[in-house]
Amino acid sequence: MTIKRIGMGKRMSACVVYGGVARLAGFVAEAAVGKSVKEQTADILAQIDATLKEAGTDKTKLLKANIWLTDIGTFGQMNEAWDAWVSQGHTPARATVESKLAAPGLDVEIMVEAAI
């Protein structure tokens, strides 16, 4: 089986496709750094959409999502953006936890897997 790497860098790839599954790296905000958790989440989900498309799949084929928040008190804000984005009837298994993230101003990180 062939391994396809998308957005490959020195340290990691944005997505690795193998065995009929696209495994995305953890995505953080780009345009919305330092903004609200809802805005950061929407920014991340747009990046995920673009990466899934490049991998040959989409959010209707999500299998799993892991979400990290720097403050679990912002769970509702994250869910506002998530609920507006996720495809009803195609919701993945999901876990959300509170954790420190890599840099100040980054308050959400999301990692997903999707079937091809």
Biopython code that builds the backbone (N, CA, C, O; Angstrom):
import numpy as np
from Bio.PDB.StructureBuilder import StructureBuilder

atoms = [
    (1, "MET", "N", (0.839, -1.184, 0.000)),
    (1, "MET", "CA", (0.000, 0.000, 0.000)),
    (1, "MET", "C", (0.884, 1.247, 0.000)),
    (1, "MET", "O", (1.936, 1.283, 0.638)),
    (2, "THR", "N", (0.437, 2.249, -0.720)),
    (2, "THR", "CA", (1.166, 3.501, -0.821)),
    (2, "THR", "C", (0.788, 4.437, 0.320)),
    (2, "THR", "O", (-0.369, 4.498, 0.735)),
    (3, "ILE", "N", (1.776, 5.159, 0.817)),
    (3, "ILE", "CA", (1.548, 6.196, 1.816)),
    (3, "ILE", "C", (1.619, 7.535, 1.105)),
    (3, "ILE", "O", (2.606, 7.827, 0.430)),
    (4, "LYS", "N", (0.576, 8.356, 1.250)),
    (4, "LYS", "CA", (0.542, 9.696, 0.659)),
    (4, "LYS", "C", (0.697, 10.705, 1.785)),
    (4, "LYS", "O", (-0.014, 10.641, 2.788)),
    (5, "ARG", "N", (1.627, 11.636, 1.616)),
    (5, "ARG", "CA", (1.865, 12.673, 2.615)),
    (5, "ARG", "C", (1.506, 14.025, 2.019)),
    (5, "ARG", "O", (1.944, 14.367, 0.921)),
    (6, "ILE", "N", (0.712, 14.782, 2.747)),
    (6, "ILE", "CA", (0.264, 16.109, 2.309)),
    (6, "ILE", "C", (0.862, 17.144, 3.252)),
    (6, "ILE", "O", (0.840, 16.976, 4.471)),
    (7, "GLY", "N", (1.395, 18.213, 2.674)),
    (7, "GLY", "CA", (1.979, 19.274, 3.504)),
    (7, "GLY", "C", (3.153, 18.770, 4.324)),
    (7, "GLY", "O", (3.283, 19.089, 5.506)),
    (8, "MET", "N", (4.004, 17.981, 3.686)),
    (8, "MET", "CA", (5.129, 17.383, 4.400)),
    (8, "MET", "C", (6.207, 18.426, 4.691)),
    (8, "MET", "O", (6.627, 19.174, 3.808)),
    (9, "GLY", "N", (6.634, 18.454, 5.919)),
    (9, "GLY", "CA", (7.710, 19.338, 6.336)),
    (9, "GLY", "C", (8.835, 18.540, 6.954)),
    (9, "GLY", "O", (8.817, 17.310, 6.935)),
    (10, "LYS", "N", (9.804, 19.232, 7.497)),
    (10, "LYS", "CA", (10.965, 18.598, 8.112)),
    (10, "LYS", "C", (10.564, 17.770, 9.337)),
    (10, "LYS", "O", (11.110, 16.693, 9.578)),
    (11, "ARG", "N", (9.597, 18.294, 10.111)),
    (11, "ARG", "CA", (9.221, 17.659, 11.367)),
    (11, "ARG", "C", (7.975, 16.783, 11.267)),
    (11, "ARG", "O", (7.867, 15.772, 11.961)),
    (12, "MET", "N", (7.034, 17.169, 10.403)),
    (12, "MET", "CA", (5.754, 16.466, 10.342)),
    (12, "MET", "C", (5.035, 16.761, 9.045)),
    (12, "MET", "O", (5.423, 17.656, 8.294)),
    (13, "SER", "N", (3.984, 16.003, 8.788)),
    (13, "SER", "CA", (3.108, 16.235, 7.640)),
    (13, "SER", "C", (1.768, 16.721, 8.153)),
    (13, "SER", "O", (1.367, 16.372, 9.264)),
    (14, "ALA", "N", (1.069, 17.520, 7.364)),
    (14, "ALA", "CA", (-0.267, 17.991, 7.744)),
    (14, "ALA", "C", (-1.259, 16.837, 7.698)),
    (14, "ALA", "O", (-2.237, 16.821, 8.446)),
    (15, "CYS", "N", (-1.001, 15.862, 6.809)),
    (15, "CYS", "CA", (-1.904, 14.726, 6.660)),
    (15, "CYS", "C", (-1.139, 13.549, 6.080)),
    (15, "CYS", "O", (-0.293, 13.710, 5.200)),
    (16, "VAL", "N", (-1.449, 12.368, 6.587)),
    (16, "VAL", "CA", (-0.900, 11.137, 6.037)),
    (16, "VAL", "C", (-2.083, 10.242, 5.678)),
    (16, "VAL", "O", (-2.947, 9.971, 6.512)),
    (17, "VAL", "N", (-2.106, 9.786, 4.419)),
    (17, "VAL", "CA", (-3.179, 8.915, 3.946)),
    (17, "VAL", "C", (-2.602, 7.520, 3.755)),
    (17, "VAL", "O", (-1.615, 7.328, 3.045)),
    (18, "TYR", "N", (-3.238, 6.555, 4.401)),
    (18, "TYR", "CA", (-2.786, 5.169, 4.308)),
    (18, "TYR", "C", (-3.949, 4.254, 4.663)),
    (18, "TYR", "O", (-4.700, 4.531, 5.598)),
    (19, "GLY", "N", (-4.095, 3.179, 3.927)),
    (19, "GLY", "CA", (-5.109, 2.188, 4.249)),
    (19, "GLY", "C", (-6.528, 2.723, 4.226)),
    (19, "GLY", "O", (-7.373, 2.286, 5.007)),
    (20, "GLY", "N", (-6.792, 3.670, 3.334)),
    (20, "GLY", "CA", (-8.141, 4.205, 3.215)),
    (20, "GLY", "C", (-8.539, 5.202, 4.284)),
    (20, "GLY", "O", (-9.717, 5.534, 4.416)),
    (21, "VAL", "N", (-7.558, 5.688, 5.060)),
    (21, "VAL", "CA", (-7.841, 6.660, 6.120)),
    (21, "VAL", "C", (-6.884, 7.849, 6.008)),
    (21, "VAL", "O", (-5.675, 7.675, 5.855)),
    (22, "ALA", "N", (-7.442, 9.058, 6.087)),
    (22, "ALA", "CA", (-6.647, 10.286, 6.145)),
    (22, "ALA", "C", (-6.492, 10.656, 7.616)),
    (22, "ALA", "O", (-7.476, 10.850, 8.328)),
    (23, "ARG", "N", (-5.249, 10.750, 8.054)),
    (23, "ARG", "CA", (-4.951, 11.104, 9.440)),
    (23, "ARG", "C", (-4.318, 12.483, 9.446)),
    (23, "ARG", "O", (-3.189, 12.661, 8.988)),
    (24, "LEU", "N", (-5.055, 13.462, 9.971)),
    (24, "LEU", "CA", (-4.562, 14.829, 9.984)),
    (24, "LEU", "C", (-3.789, 15.113, 11.267)),
    (24, "LEU", "O", (-4.097, 14.579, 12.332)),
    (25, "ALA", "N", (-2.788, 15.960, 11.136)),
    (25, "ALA", "CA", (-2.049, 16.442, 12.301)),
    (25, "ALA", "C", (-2.968, 17.354, 13.105)),
    (25, "ALA", "O", (-4.062, 17.695, 12.653)),
    (26, "GLY", "N", (-2.532, 17.742, 14.276)),
    (26, "GLY", "CA", (-3.281, 18.729, 15.042)),
    (26, "GLY", "C", (-3.185, 20.080, 14.362)),
    (26, "GLY", "O", (-2.087, 20.543, 14.053)),
    (27, "PHE", "N", (-4.322, 20.718, 14.123)),
    (27, "PHE", "CA", (-4.368, 22.036, 13.499)),
    (27, "PHE", "C", (-4.677, 23.081, 14.545)),
    (27, "PHE", "O", (-5.513, 22.864, 15.423)),
    (28, "VAL", "N", (-4.002, 24.220, 14.454)),
    (28, "VAL", "CA", (-4.265, 25.382, 15.307)),
    (28, "VAL", "C", (-4.624, 26.562, 14.417)),
    (28, "VAL", "O", (-4.437, 26.516, 13.201)),
    (29, "ALA", "N", (-5.134, 27.604, 15.026)),
    (29, "ALA", "CA", (-5.543, 28.795, 14.269)),
    (29, "ALA", "C", (-4.355, 29.395, 13.521)),
    (29, "ALA", "O", (-3.218, 29.366, 13.993)),
    (30, "GLU", "N", (-4.651, 29.936, 12.345)),
    (30, "GLU", "CA", (-3.663, 30.710, 11.579)),
    (30, "GLU", "C", (-4.099, 32.164, 11.556)),
    (30, "GLU", "O", (-3.399, 33.027, 12.088)),
    (31, "ALA", "N", (-5.242, 32.449, 10.950)),
    (31, "ALA", "CA", (-5.742, 33.824, 10.834)),
    (31, "ALA", "C", (-6.346, 34.333, 12.138)),
    (31, "ALA", "O", (-6.414, 35.544, 12.350)),
    (32, "ALA", "N", (-6.785, 33.437, 13.012)),
    (32, "ALA", "CA", (-7.506, 33.849, 14.223)),
    (32, "ALA", "C", (-6.685, 33.708, 15.505)),
    (32, "ALA", "O", (-7.257, 33.651, 16.593)),
    (33, "VAL", "N", (-5.367, 33.651, 15.399)),
    (33, "VAL", "CA", (-4.532, 33.550, 16.594)),
    (33, "VAL", "C", (-4.857, 34.715, 17.534)),
    (33, "VAL", "O", (-4.910, 35.869, 17.109)),
    (34, "GLY", "N", (-5.073, 34.400, 18.810)),
    (34, "GLY", "CA", (-5.359, 35.420, 19.810)),
    (34, "GLY", "C", (-6.807, 35.864, 19.855)),
    (34, "GLY", "O", (-7.187, 36.629, 20.742)),
    (35, "LYS", "N", (-7.622, 35.404, 18.921)),
    (35, "LYS", "CA", (-9.044, 35.775, 18.902)),
    (35, "LYS", "C", (-9.830, 34.797, 19.769)),
    (35, "LYS", "O", (-9.236, 33.957, 20.445)),
    (36, "SER", "N", (-11.148, 34.896, 19.758)),
    (36, "SER", "CA", (-11.982, 34.039, 20.594)),
    (36, "SER", "C", (-11.831, 32.567, 20.204)),
    (36, "SER", "O", (-11.404, 32.242, 19.096)),
    (37, "VAL", "N", (-12.188, 31.698, 21.130)),
    (37, "VAL", "CA", (-12.136, 30.259, 20.867)),
    (37, "VAL", "C", (-13.066, 29.901, 19.715)),
    (37, "VAL", "O", (-12.733, 29.045, 18.896)),
    (38, "LYS", "N", (-14.219, 30.542, 19.644)),
    (38, "LYS", "CA", (-15.140, 30.273, 18.528)),
    (38, "LYS", "C", (-14.486, 30.635, 17.198)),
    (38, "LYS", "O", (-14.584, 29.871, 16.238)),
    (39, "GLU", "N", (-13.814, 31.798, 17.127)),
    (39, "GLU", "CA", (-13.149, 32.223, 15.889)),
    (39, "GLU", "C", (-11.970, 31.304, 15.555)),
    (39, "GLU", "O", (-11.765, 30.950, 14.394)),
    (40, "GLN", "N", (-11.198, 30.920, 16.575)),
    (40, "GLN", "CA", (-10.083, 30.009, 16.336)),
    (40, "GLN", "C", (-10.590, 28.669, 15.824)),
    (40, "GLN", "O", (-10.004, 28.092, 14.909)),
    (41, "THR", "N", (-11.673, 28.173, 16.408)),
    (41, "THR", "CA", (-12.232, 26.892, 15.981)),
    (41, "THR", "C", (-12.689, 26.962, 14.531)),
    (41, "THR", "O", (-12.411, 26.051, 13.751)),
    (42, "ALA", "N", (-13.380, 28.023, 14.164)),
    (42, "ALA", "CA", (-13.844, 28.181, 12.779)),
    (42, "ALA", "C", (-12.648, 28.220, 11.813)),
    (42, "ALA", "O", (-12.705, 27.624, 10.737)),
    (43, "ASP", "N", (-11.590, 28.905, 12.184)),
    (43, "ASP", "CA", (-10.363, 28.983, 11.387)),
    (43, "ASP", "C", (-9.779, 27.577, 11.195)),
    (43, "ASP", "O", (-9.426, 27.191, 10.080)),
    (44, "ILE", "N", (-9.684, 26.836, 12.266)),
    (44, "ILE", "CA", (-9.133, 25.481, 12.214)),
    (44, "ILE", "C", (-9.993, 24.580, 11.336)),
    (44, "ILE", "O", (-9.465, 23.818, 10.525)),
    (45, "LEU", "N", (-11.298, 24.659, 11.488)),
    (45, "LEU", "CA", (-12.199, 23.799, 10.714)),
    (45, "LEU", "C", (-12.112, 24.104, 9.217)),
    (45, "LEU", "O", (-12.259, 23.200, 8.394)),
    (46, "ALA", "N", (-11.878, 25.351, 8.864)),
    (46, "ALA", "CA", (-11.676, 25.697, 7.448)),
    (46, "ALA", "C", (-10.384, 25.056, 6.925)),
    (46, "ALA", "O", (-10.345, 24.575, 5.793)),
    (47, "GLN", "N", (-9.342, 25.050, 7.740)),
    (47, "GLN", "CA", (-8.089, 24.396, 7.355)),
    (47, "GLN", "C", (-8.292, 22.890, 7.195)),
    (47, "GLN", "O", (-7.762, 22.273, 6.271)),
    (48, "ILE", "N", (-9.064, 22.316, 8.105)),
    (48, "ILE", "CA", (-9.351, 20.885, 8.033)),
    (48, "ILE", "C", (-10.122, 20.565, 6.760)),
    (48, "ILE", "O", (-9.808, 19.593, 6.073)),
    (49, "ASP", "N", (-11.131, 21.374, 6.439)),
    (49, "ASP", "CA", (-11.878, 21.167, 5.185)),
    (49, "ASP", "C", (-10.941, 21.133, 3.984)),
    (49, "ASP", "O", (-11.044, 20.243, 3.140)),
    (50, "ALA", "N", (-10.032, 22.095, 3.904)),
    (50, "ALA", "CA", (-9.107, 22.179, 2.770)),
    (50, "ALA", "C", (-8.174, 20.971, 2.713)),
    (50, "ALA", "O", (-7.889, 20.452, 1.633)),
    (51, "THR", "N", (-7.708, 20.532, 3.860)),
    (51, "THR", "CA", (-6.792, 19.388, 3.902)),
    (51, "THR", "C", (-7.521, 18.097, 3.560)),
    (51, "THR", "O", (-6.991, 17.256, 2.834)),
    (52, "LEU", "N", (-8.732, 17.938, 4.079)),
    (52, "LEU", "CA", (-9.521, 16.751, 3.738)),
    (52, "LEU", "C", (-9.778, 16.693, 2.229)),
    (52, "LEU", "O", (-9.698, 15.624, 1.622)),
    (53, "LYS", "N", (-10.086, 17.843, 1.630)),
    (53, "LYS", "CA", (-10.315, 17.892, 0.186)),
    (53, "LYS", "C", (-9.069, 17.447, -0.571)),
    (53, "LYS", "O", (-9.153, 16.662, -1.515)),
    (54, "GLU", "N", (-7.924, 17.949, -0.154)),
    (54, "GLU", "CA", (-6.671, 17.573, -0.811)),
    (54, "GLU", "C", (-6.389, 16.075, -0.661)),
    (54, "GLU", "O", (-5.766, 15.459, -1.526)),
    (55, "ALA", "N", (-6.858, 15.501, 0.451)),
    (55, "ALA", "CA", (-6.664, 14.072, 0.698)),
    (55, "ALA", "C", (-7.678, 13.212, -0.056)),
    (55, "ALA", "O", (-7.536, 11.991, -0.115)),
    (56, "GLY", "N", (-8.703, 13.850, -0.634)),
    (56, "GLY", "CA", (-9.701, 13.109, -1.391)),
    (56, "GLY", "C", (-10.905, 12.675, -0.571)),
    (56, "GLY", "O", (-11.561, 11.683, -0.891)),
    (57, "THR", "N", (-11.192, 13.424, 0.487)),
    (57, "THR", "CA", (-12.321, 13.096, 1.345)),
    (57, "THR", "C", (-12.974, 14.385, 1.845)),
    (57, "THR", "O", (-12.640, 15.471, 1.371)),
    (58, "ASP", "N", (-13.895, 14.273, 2.793)),
    (58, "ASP", "CA", (-14.549, 15.455, 3.352)),
    (58, "ASP", "C", (-15.099, 15.143, 4.738)),
    (58, "ASP", "O", (-15.000, 14.014, 5.218)),
    (59, "LYS", "N", (-15.675, 16.150, 5.371)),
    (59, "LYS", "CA", (-16.122, 16.018, 6.761)),
    (59, "LYS", "C", (-17.273, 15.033, 6.951)),
    (59, "LYS", "O", (-17.547, 14.641, 8.085)),
    (60, "THR", "N", (-17.950, 14.623, 5.893)),
    (60, "THR", "CA", (-19.015, 13.623, 6.036)),
    (60, "THR", "C", (-18.433, 12.237, 6.301)),
    (60, "THR", "O", (-19.165, 11.308, 6.645)),
    (61, "LYS", "N", (-17.110, 12.099, 6.139)),
    (61, "LYS", "CA", (-16.458, 10.807, 6.334)),
    (61, "LYS", "C", (-15.561, 10.796, 7.566)),
    (61, "LYS", "O", (-14.703, 9.925, 7.709)),
    (62, "LEU", "N", (-15.765, 11.773, 8.462)),
    (62, "LEU", "CA", (-14.976, 11.815, 9.690)),
    (62, "LEU", "C", (-15.202, 10.560, 10.516)),
    (62, "LEU", "O", (-16.329, 10.085, 10.650)),
    (63, "LEU", "N", (-14.130, 10.036, 11.062)),
    (63, "LEU", "CA", (-14.184, 8.875, 11.942)),
    (63, "LEU", "C", (-13.965, 9.272, 13.399)),
    (63, "LEU", "O", (-14.607, 8.745, 14.308)),
    (64, "LYS", "N", (-13.046, 10.213, 13.598)),
    (64, "LYS", "CA", (-12.598, 10.536, 14.947)),
    (64, "LYS", "C", (-12.106, 11.977, 15.005)),
    (64, "LYS", "O", (-11.541, 12.490, 14.039)),
    (65, "ALA", "N", (-12.327, 12.624, 16.145)),
    (65, "ALA", "CA", (-11.794, 13.968, 16.379)),
    (65, "ALA", "C", (-11.264, 14.063, 17.808)),
    (65, "ALA", "O", (-11.912, 13.620, 18.755)),
    (66, "ASN", "N", (-10.088, 14.641, 17.943)),
    (66, "ASN", "CA", (-9.523, 14.964, 19.252)),
    (66, "ASN", "C", (-9.402, 16.476, 19.319)),
    (66, "ASN", "O", (-8.882, 17.103, 18.396)),
    (67, "ILE", "N", (-9.881, 17.062, 20.406)),
    (67, "ILE", "CA", (-9.865, 18.513, 20.554)),
    (67, "ILE", "C", (-9.210, 18.865, 21.882)),
    (67, "ILE", "O", (-9.537, 18.301, 22.926)),
    (68, "TRP", "N", (-8.276, 19.813, 21.817)),
    (68, "TRP", "CA", (-7.613, 20.312, 23.012)),
    (68, "TRP", "C", (-7.973, 21.782, 23.190)),
    (68, "TRP", "O", (-7.915, 22.558, 22.237)),
    (69, "LEU", "N", (-8.343, 22.161, 24.402)),
    (69, "LEU", "CA", (-8.656, 23.542, 24.763)),
    (69, "LEU", "C", (-7.741, 23.961, 25.909)),
    (69, "LEU", "O", (-7.497, 23.174, 26.824)),
    (70, "THR", "N", (-7.233, 25.191, 25.870)),
    (70, "THR", "CA", (-6.408, 25.653, 26.985)),
    (70, "THR", "C", (-7.258, 25.934, 28.217)),
    (70, "THR", "O", (-6.739, 25.970, 29.332)),
    (71, "ASP", "N", (-8.556, 26.132, 28.025)),
    (71, "ASP", "CA", (-9.486, 26.390, 29.124)),
    (71, "ASP", "C", (-10.789, 25.664, 28.833)),
    (71, "ASP", "O", (-11.517, 26.046, 27.917)),
    (72, "ILE", "N", (-11.093, 24.627, 29.597)),
    (72, "ILE", "CA", (-12.307, 23.848, 29.357)),
    (72, "ILE", "C", (-13.561, 24.705, 29.534)),
    (72, "ILE", "O", (-14.645, 24.315, 29.100)),
    (73, "GLY", "N", (-13.420, 25.856, 30.161)),
    (73, "GLY", "CA", (-14.529, 26.799, 30.297)),
    (73, "GLY", "C", (-14.982, 27.381, 28.960)),
    (73, "GLY", "O", (-16.048, 27.990, 28.878)),
    (74, "THR", "N", (-14.173, 27.197, 27.908)),
    (74, "THR", "CA", (-14.523, 27.690, 26.572)),
    (74, "THR", "C", (-15.145, 26.581, 25.716)),
    (74, "THR", "O", (-15.309, 26.743, 24.507)),
    (75, "PHE", "N", (-15.486, 25.473, 26.339)),
    (75, "PHE", "CA", (-16.083, 24.321, 25.653)),
    (75, "PHE", "C", (-17.306, 24.733, 24.832)),
    (75, "PHE", "O", (-17.467, 24.285, 23.697)),
    (76, "GLY", "N", (-18.164, 25.578, 25.394)),
    (76, "GLY", "CA", (-19.368, 26.035, 24.697)),
    (76, "GLY", "C", (-19.052, 26.843, 23.446)),
    (76, "GLY", "O", (-19.706, 26.672, 22.417)),
    (77, "GLN", "N", (-18.050, 27.727, 23.525)),
    (77, "GLN", "CA", (-17.650, 28.522, 22.355)),
    (77, "GLN", "C", (-17.147, 27.620, 21.226)),
    (77, "GLN", "O", (-17.499, 27.798, 20.060)),
    (78, "MET", "N", (-16.311, 26.647, 21.607)),
    (78, "MET", "CA", (-15.791, 25.716, 20.608)),
    (78, "MET", "C", (-16.951, 24.952, 19.966)),
    (78, "MET", "O", (-16.988, 24.777, 18.748)),
    (79, "ASN", "N", (-17.899, 24.497, 20.795)),
    (79, "ASN", "CA", (-19.028, 23.728, 20.273)),
    (79, "ASN", "C", (-19.937, 24.553, 19.364)),
    (79, "ASN", "O", (-20.562, 23.998, 18.460)),
    (80, "GLU", "N", (-20.023, 25.860, 19.584)),
    (80, "GLU", "CA", (-20.819, 26.705, 18.674)),
    (80, "GLU", "C", (-20.277, 26.598, 17.248)),
    (80, "GLU", "O", (-21.035, 26.406, 16.297)),
    (81, "ALA", "N", (-18.964, 26.725, 17.115)),
    (81, "ALA", "CA", (-18.351, 26.625, 15.785)),
    (81, "ALA", "C", (-18.419, 25.195, 15.268)),
    (81, "ALA", "O", (-18.714, 24.969, 14.094)),
    (82, "TRP", "N", (-18.148, 24.237, 16.135)),
    (82, "TRP", "CA", (-18.174, 22.823, 15.734)),
    (82, "TRP", "C", (-19.560, 22.422, 15.240)),
    (82, "TRP", "O", (-19.692, 21.817, 14.176)),
    (83, "ASP", "N", (-20.601, 22.761, 16.021)),
    (83, "ASP", "CA", (-21.966, 22.358, 15.665)),
    (83, "ASP", "C", (-22.431, 22.980, 14.348)),
    (83, "ASP", "O", (-23.208, 22.372, 13.612)),
    (84, "ALA", "N", (-21.961, 24.182, 14.054)),
    (84, "ALA", "CA", (-22.309, 24.841, 12.789)),
    (84, "ALA", "C", (-21.587, 24.180, 11.611)),
    (84, "ALA", "O", (-22.042, 24.275, 10.471)),
    (85, "TRP", "N", (-20.478, 23.520, 11.883)),
    (85, "TRP", "CA", (-19.639, 22.933, 10.835)),
    (85, "TRP", "C", (-19.904, 21.454, 10.586)),
    (85, "TRP", "O", (-20.009, 21.034, 9.433)),
    (86, "VAL", "N", (-20.013, 20.665, 11.637)),
    (86, "VAL", "CA", (-20.087, 19.207, 11.498)),
    (86, "VAL", "C", (-21.350, 18.801, 10.737)),
    (86, "VAL", "O", (-22.399, 19.429, 10.877)),
    (87, "SER", "N", (-21.237, 17.749, 9.935)),
    (87, "SER", "CA", (-22.373, 17.264, 9.139)),
    (87, "SER", "C", (-23.270, 16.386, 10.006)),
    (87, "SER", "O", (-22.857, 15.315, 10.453)),
    (88, "GLN", "N", (-24.502, 16.846, 10.240)),
    (88, "GLN", "CA", (-25.441, 16.058, 11.029)),
    (88, "GLN", "C", (-25.668, 14.711, 10.355)),
    (88, "GLN", "O", (-25.795, 14.625, 9.133)),
    (89, "GLY", "N", (-25.718, 13.673, 11.161)),
    (89, "GLY", "CA", (-25.850, 12.323, 10.634)),
    (89, "GLY", "C", (-24.506, 11.694, 10.292)),
    (89, "GLY", "O", (-24.442, 10.519, 9.929)),
    (90, "HIS", "N", (-23.423, 12.480, 10.408)),
    (90, "HIS", "CA", (-22.077, 11.990, 10.094)),
    (90, "HIS", "C", (-21.091, 12.406, 11.177)),
    (90, "HIS", "O", (-19.912, 12.617, 10.892)),
    (91, "THR", "N", (-21.556, 12.527, 12.410)),
    (91, "THR", "CA", (-20.680, 12.986, 13.491)),
    (91, "THR", "C", (-19.679, 11.895, 13.882)),
    (91, "THR", "O", (-20.033, 10.719, 13.957)),
    (92, "PRO", "N", (-18.431, 12.292, 14.131)),
    (92, "PRO", "CA", (-17.394, 11.320, 14.477)),
    (92, "PRO", "C", (-17.387, 10.997, 15.972)),
    (92, "PRO", "O", (-18.057, 11.655, 16.768)),
    (93, "ALA", "N", (-16.622, 9.978, 16.330)),
    (93, "ALA", "CA", (-16.269, 9.783, 17.733)),
    (93, "ALA", "C", (-15.409, 10.995, 18.098)),
    (93, "ALA", "O", (-14.632, 11.471, 17.271)),
    (94, "ARG", "N", (-15.544, 11.500, 19.338)),
    (94, "ARG", "CA", (-14.838, 12.738, 19.666)),
    (94, "ARG", "C", (-14.450, 12.767, 21.136)),
    (94, "ARG", "O", (-15.183, 12.280, 21.997)),
    (95, "ALA", "N", (-13.290, 13.343, 21.406)),
    (95, "ALA", "CA", (-12.841, 13.599, 22.771)),
    (95, "ALA", "C", (-12.382, 15.046, 22.845)),
    (95, "ALA", "O", (-11.780, 15.559, 21.902)),
    (96, "THR", "N", (-12.665, 15.705, 23.965)),
    (96, "THR", "CA", (-12.224, 17.083, 24.187)),
    (96, "THR", "C", (-11.612, 17.156, 25.578)),
    (96, "THR", "O", (-12.220, 16.721, 26.556)),
    (97, "VAL", "N", (-10.404, 17.710, 25.660)),
    (97, "VAL", "CA", (-9.719, 17.822, 26.941)),
    (97, "VAL", "C", (-9.097, 19.203, 27.106)),
    (97, "VAL", "O", (-8.915, 19.936, 26.133)),
    (98, "GLU", "N", (-8.774, 19.545, 28.340)),
    (98, "GLU", "CA", (-8.058, 20.783, 28.633)),
    (98, "GLU", "C", (-6.566, 20.469, 28.668)),
    (98, "GLU", "O", (-6.137, 19.483, 29.267)),
    (99, "SER", "N", (-5.782, 21.330, 28.012)),
    (99, "SER", "CA", (-4.347, 21.100, 27.918)),
    (99, "SER", "C", (-3.620, 22.394, 27.589)),
    (99, "SER", "O", (-4.200, 23.297, 26.987)),
    (100, "LYS", "N", (-2.363, 22.489, 27.979)),
    (100, "LYS", "CA", (-1.528, 23.586, 27.519)),
    (100, "LYS", "C", (-1.242, 23.352, 26.040)),
    (100, "LYS", "O", (-1.120, 22.209, 25.601)),
    (101, "LEU", "N", (-1.136, 24.442, 25.267)),
    (101, "LEU", "CA", (-0.781, 24.325, 23.850)),
    (101, "LEU", "C", (0.578, 24.968, 23.609)),
    (101, "LEU", "O", (1.172, 25.553, 24.516)),
    (102, "ALA", "N", (1.061, 24.853, 22.380)),
    (102, "ALA", "CA", (2.445, 25.182, 22.042)),
    (102, "ALA", "C", (2.841, 26.648, 22.173)),
    (102, "ALA", "O", (4.007, 26.943, 22.433)),
    (103, "ALA", "N", (1.901, 27.568, 22.001)),
    (103, "ALA", "CA", (2.281, 28.982, 22.002)),
    (103, "ALA", "C", (1.146, 29.846, 22.553)),
    (103, "ALA", "O", (-0.021, 29.467, 22.459)),
    (104, "PRO", "N", (1.476, 30.995, 23.122)),
    (104, "PRO", "CA", (0.446, 31.917, 23.591)),
    (104, "PRO", "C", (-0.450, 32.356, 22.435)),
    (104, "PRO", "O", (0.020, 32.540, 21.312)),
    (105, "GLY", "N", (-1.745, 32.523, 22.717)),
    (105, "GLY", "CA", (-2.686, 32.943, 21.684)),
    (105, "GLY", "C", (-3.327, 31.790, 20.949)),
    (105, "GLY", "O", (-4.291, 31.976, 20.206)),
    (106, "LEU", "N", (-2.791, 30.586, 21.155)),
    (106, "LEU", "CA", (-3.396, 29.380, 20.588)),
    (106, "LEU", "C", (-4.187, 28.717, 21.703)),
    (106, "LEU", "O", (-3.616, 28.240, 22.684)),
    (107, "ASP", "N", (-5.505, 28.690, 21.547)),
    (107, "ASP", "CA", (-6.369, 28.178, 22.603)),
    (107, "ASP", "C", (-7.134, 26.923, 22.216)),
    (107, "ASP", "O", (-7.836, 26.342, 23.043)),
    (108, "VAL", "N", (-7.002, 26.500, 20.955)),
    (108, "VAL", "CA", (-7.702, 25.314, 20.451)),
    (108, "VAL", "C", (-6.764, 24.569, 19.501)),
    (108, "VAL", "O", (-6.049, 25.182, 18.708)),
    (109, "GLU", "N", (-6.780, 23.245, 19.593)),
    (109, "GLU", "CA", (-6.100, 22.407, 18.606)),
    (109, "GLU", "C", (-7.053, 21.261, 18.286)),
    (109, "GLU", "O", (-7.675, 20.691, 19.182)),
    (110, "ILE", "N", (-7.163, 20.930, 17.001)),
    (110, "ILE", "CA", (-8.063, 19.859, 16.576)),
    (110, "ILE", "C", (-7.333, 18.918, 15.628)),
    (110, "ILE", "O", (-6.633, 19.348, 14.711)),
    (111, "MET", "N", (-7.514, 17.629, 15.871)),
    (111, "MET", "CA", (-6.914, 16.575, 15.062)),
    (111, "MET", "C", (-8.024, 15.617, 14.658)),
    (111, "MET", "O", (-8.793, 15.170, 15.510)),
    (112, "VAL", "N", (-8.119, 15.295, 13.376)),
    (112, "VAL", "CA", (-9.190, 14.393, 12.910)),
    (112, "VAL", "C", (-8.639, 13.271, 12.047)),
    (112, "VAL", "O", (-7.527, 13.344, 11.525)),
    (113, "GLU", "N", (-9.460, 12.222, 11.915)),
    (113, "GLU", "CA", (-9.218, 11.148, 10.983)),
    (113, "GLU", "C", (-10.493, 10.986, 10.155)),
    (113, "GLU", "O", (-11.601, 11.147, 10.668)),
    (114, "ALA", "N", (-10.326, 10.666, 8.869)),
    (114, "ALA", "CA", (-11.487, 10.491, 7.989)),
    (114, "ALA", "C", (-11.234, 9.352, 7.021)),
    (114, "ALA", "O", (-10.106, 9.130, 6.582)),
    (115, "ALA", "N", (-12.295, 8.636, 6.695)),
    (115, "ALA", "CA", (-12.223, 7.601, 5.666)),
    (115, "ALA", "C", (-12.083, 8.277, 4.303)),
    (115, "ALA", "O", (-12.561, 9.393, 4.100)),
    (116, "ILE", "N", (-11.438, 7.604, 3.398)),
    (116, "ILE", "CA", (-11.274, 8.116, 2.035)),
    (116, "ILE", "C", (-12.442, 7.625, 1.193)),
    (116, "ILE", "O", (-12.518, 7.933, 0.003)),
]
sb = StructureBuilder()
sb.init_structure("model")
sb.init_model(0)
sb.init_chain("A")
sb.init_seg("    ")
for serial, (resi, resn, name, xyz) in enumerate(atoms, 1):
    if name == "N":
        sb.init_residue(resn, " ", resi, " ")
    sb.init_atom(name, np.array(xyz, "f"), 0.0, 1.0, " ", f" {name:<3s}", serial, name[0])
structure = sb.get_structure()
